[in-house]
Amino acid sequence: MKSIFTCIVCWTIWLLPAQAQRLIFNEKAPQLQITEYLFGETLKTGQATYVEFFVPEHQADKEYFDQLEHFAAQYKDRINFIVIAKGDKEKIKQFFAEKKPSYRVAYDNQGKTFSDFGIQYLPAAIIIDAKGKFVWQGKASLLEDKLLNKY
């Protein structure tokens, strides 16, 4: 009886993250649900897109966004860099106005993109390739040239 219970618990623990994730590598990614762009223009089509998820109450340290800025400036001709934010729009504007980002900052009023990508913890980021496929998940501190040169 103990072994059956243990098996059920193990299977439940193993399956829950997969169900919450709902993303499959190299499969079509969900659409980005953008209410409005707060900084920067709309995304360029035909390019890979790096998406950083942001909520003002869970601010990362200064170095985190400095690193994102570095890569966004370096790869701007090949990769769209965008921060999708939800929460208090005025706090979001204030946070990024001081940074004057070269990447785009978009507002997701309903948090739909967060839900569609299964984002439960921050920091979190994804890369969608030029064909619209989900190809990477991580955070800005894991970015490196070797990864970004693939796109």
N, C-alpha and C positions, 0 to 999 in steps of 0.2 A: 504494500500500500504506500509506504514511504517513497519507493522508487517511482511510482506512477505520479505522485504529487510533485516530486522533484522534476520529473520530465515535463510536466505541464508548466511548472514555473519557469524552467529553462527555455522552453519553446516560446512562452509568452514574452519573456525578456528579450529573446533573440528577434522575434517578429515585430514587436512594437516600434523600435527605431526604423525599421524598413518601411512600415506603414506610414509613420509620421513623415518620413523623408519624401516619399512619392516621386523622387527624381531618379532617373536612370541615366548613367553616363553614356554619352554618344547617342542619346535619344533627343527628340525635339523638346526644347525647353518651353515652359509656360511663357506667355506674353508678359512683358513688363507693364504694370498698371500704373501709369503716371498721370496724376491729376494736373500738375503743372510743373514747369521748369522754374526753379528759383534762381539759379545761376547757370549760365552757359546755354548754348543752343541745343536743339533736338539732336538725337543720335544720327550719325551718318550710317546709311545702309551699306551693306556689303562688307562690313568690318566685324571683327570679334568685339565683344563687349564685356568689360570687367564691371561687375556690379558690387558695390559695397553697401551693406545695409546699416542704417543709422537711426537711433532714437536719442533725442537730446539727454534723457535721463541716464543713459548708459554711455557717456562720453569716454572715448579712448584718450590716452595721453597725447601730448603734442607731437611726439616723435612718430606716432602711428600715422597721422595725417600728413606729416612731412614726408614720410616714405611714400605714401600714396601720391602725393604731389610730384615727387621725383619721377616715379614711373609714368604718371600721366603726361608729364612734360616730355619725357624721353620717347614715348610710344604713341603720341597723339595722332600721328599720321596713319597709324595702322590699327590701333585699338581704341574703341570708345571707352572712356572711363567715366563712370557715373556713380554717384552716391544716391541711393533711394532712401528717403527719410519718411518717417511717420511720427505723429505726435503733435506737439505744440509748434505750429508753423512759424510763429514769431521767434521762438527760441532757436529753431533751426536756421532761420535767416540770420539771426544775430551771431550764432556760432560760426557760420561759414563766411559772413561778410568780413569778419576780421582776417580770415585766411586768404581771401581773394583767390579762390581756387581756379586752376586751369582745367580741372575736370568739371563735369556737369553735376549739378545738385537738383534732384527732382523730388517732388512731394507726392506721396502716396496717401491720400486722405483717409481711405478706408483700411489701409494696411493689407490690401489684396495681394500685392506682390510678395509680401512677407509670408502670407498664408500659402500662396501657390508654390513657393519654394521651400515651405516647411521650416522657415527660420524661427527658431525658438531661443537661441542664445546669441549674444553679441560678444566680440566682433564676429562677423560672418561675411563672406564674399563668395561670389561664383564667377565663372567665366562661361560665356556662351560664344561658340565659334561663329564665323561668318555665315555658316549655313543654318544657324539657329539651334544648334545642338548644345546641350549642357555637357561641358567637358572638364570642369574643375570646380572644387569647393575648398575653401580655406579661409584665410584672412590676410590682410595687407602685409603683415609682418612675415608671411611665408613667400611673398613674391620675390622672384629673382629673374635675372635676364634670361637664363636658360629656359624657364617656363614661358615667359612672354615672347621670346623669339619664335616659338612654335606658331604664333598667330600673327 
